[in-house]
Amino acid sequence: MRSLGTALLIVAAAGFGSVAIGQTLSDDQIADILVKESRDAYFRTGHLCACPDDKNRRGGRCGGRSAYVQTGNATPYCNISDVPKREIEAYRAKLK
């Protein structure tokens, strides 16, 4: 029988190919998951330009019009280097 923590680990790692039950995700893998979650949360608000490389309605790059570049309330993570170590550790703690 799998524990809830193991099930979460498998679900979280689904985008990383084959992951053995109980295998620990690296900091970069967790940061990548958190970047995706951050961007998805921004997109759910109905806006398209979370990050500079996202596409606008005309199909061009968002660039400097992205929430990542603009100062304001939205601060999506666009790169794994944007994710603070404390959030990686908190995510890892939830998997246990």
N, C-alpha and C positions, 0 to 999 in steps of 0.2 A: 504494500500500500504506500503510495506517495504522500508525503506531507504537503501542506499548502505551500510552504516555502519552495519546495522543489518544483511544484506545478507553476508557481510564479516565475521561477528561474527559467523553466522551459519556455513559457509564453514570452517572457522578456527577451529571450535569446533567439527567438524564431527567425529574426532577420540575419543571423550570423551563421547560417549553415548548420552543420551537425554539431550539436552540443550534448555531451554526455550528461546523464542525470547526476546532479551533485557537482558538476564542473562550475568553477567560479568564473564569473565574467571579469575581464580586465577593466581598469578604470576607463580606458578609451571606448570600450564596448558600451559601458554604462553611460558615458557621456554622449555617445552617439544616440542611444535610446532617448536620453533626456533632450537632446537637440530636436529629435523627431517629435517628441511629445510637445515641446515648446512651440514648434512651428505649426503643428496640427491645432493646438489650442488657439493660436493667432488666426489661422485660416477659418476656424469655426466661428469667428466673429464676423465673417463675411468679407474680410479684406484679403487681398491677394499678395501683397508685397511685404512679407515678413522679413525676407533677407535680400541682399542686393542681387543675387543670381536668380531669384524667382522671376516669373514672367508676369507682365501686366496684361490687361485685357486685350491689348493689341498684339500681344505675343513678344514684345521686346523685354529686355531686362529691366527690372525695377531700379537697380542702381541706387543712386542717392535719394530716391523717393521711398526707399524701404523703411520700415519701422526700425530696423536695426541701425540705420544711419541717422534717421531723424531723431531729434530730441523730443521727448514726450513721455506718455505713460507706458506705452508698450515697449518691452525690452526682450524680444525673443532671442533665444540662443540660435546662432547660425553656424557656429563652429564648435568642435569639441573643446577647444581651448577657452571658450566662453563659460563653460560650466564650472562653477566653483567646486573645489574638492569636498566641501561639507555636503553639497547636494549629492555627489557621487557616493559618499559614505552613508548618507541617509537612505538613498535608494538601495544600496547593498544591505543595509540593516533590515529593510522591509522584506528582502528576499529570504531572510533567515527564519 
